[in-house]
Amino acid sequence: MAKPLIKQYGADVPQAIASMISQVYPAFDSPGFVSAVLDGFETLALMARGHKIAQVLRRYLPDDFEAALAILMASVDQPHGRDPALTLGSFLYLPHTRFVAEYGLDHFAASMAAQHALTQRFSAEFSIRPFLERHTEATLRQLKRWATDPNEHVRRLVSEGTRPRLPWAPRLRQFQRDPTPVLALLEMLKDDPALYVRRSVANNLNDIGKDHPALLTRTAQAWLQDANPERAWIVGHALRSAVKRGESGALSVLGFGNAVQLAVGQVQITPSQAAMGAAVLITFALTNTQNQPQRVLVDLAVHYVKANGQTRAKVFKLTTLDLAPGQTAQLSKKLSLAEMTTRKHYVGTHPVAVLLNGQAQPLGAFELVRA
């Protein structure tokens, strides 16, 4: 079994940071710094470990923030001895970004310069957000300049850092209420040459659509005008959550706004009673009963039982079909019932439905029981 990722973020991280700083600032108390960081370090989650290192850095670097930041930034390219191929290799610089976010809000210019450099080593998507809240207009102006930066990591920061619902981060409530400033930045990036940036643009637009579905539809329609394949991909990826929610506007943009008339048959859900940790196979057939071709977006909705006994649908993407008159397509989906970090299973009845252009048709249910 692979080691948990947090095992890559142990005592060697503060030791490496101390070594890097000592090479540019010999007065740094490396033993004291490492000892202070490691006090209770093993009990902390990953992001909290980065935050603690930043807090201890503030105590062991000069009191003047800009002097401390200059030392920290001078150290970032010093040898550190850690394997750069580690999955969490770039997380070495998480404390540096946390240092800026926590203590740099009253030093805008120096903090922006530091984040420009740091995001090229470890994304500053988390540390830019306090500046968007405290110095909204100034930070948006800075991000507008960075949207044309030659470095793709800097350009990605523009879209990723402004996501209203960025995972692992507090929401940007002002942009949930009014995403207009964010959309202006995304407009600058929608044809970015880097897939790394375009994927972030799509994720940001997907976030916006959760609060403003009509705005998402209008933006998607506008972006699809004379769109190249790369921009069309952004639109499709940005609409994915809206499509799963069955929103008519998103489905119409993608050409699936019309209800289809298909016969659903040959349904099998096996086993009908499944033990936790096992799997369920769902098979069914779709037949075009009309005398004209039909195009259909096919998804599967499984209503998982939650801890409170209620059910909530999880939508799985299946396929897109172009069915000729009388044509039948056989479809299947195997569901793992193994425990996951992203999903906990509970005993009970799990209804299953097929979504045809967003419209649900029941297929049946399976019963989940204890192993």
Buried (B, 14 or more C-beta within 10 A) or exposed (E): EEEEEBEBBEEBBBBBBBBBBBBBBEEBBBEEBBEBBBEEBEEBEBBEBBBBBBBBBBEBBBEEBBEBBBBBBBBBEBEBEBEEEEEBBEBBBBBBBBBBBBBBBEBBEBBBBBBBBBBBBBBBBBBBBBBBBEBBEBBBEBBBEBBEBEBBBBBBBBBBBBBBBBEEBEBBEBBBEEBEBBBEBBBBBBBBEBEEBBBBBBBBBBBBBBBBBEBBBEBBEEBBEEBEEEBBBBBBBBBBBBBBBBBBBBBBBBEBEEEBEBEBEEBEBEEEEBEBEBEBBBBBBBBBEEEEEBEBBBBBBBBBBEEEEEBEBBBEBBEEBEBEEEEBBEBEBEBEBEEEEEEEBBEBEBBBBBBBBBBBBEBBBBBBEEE
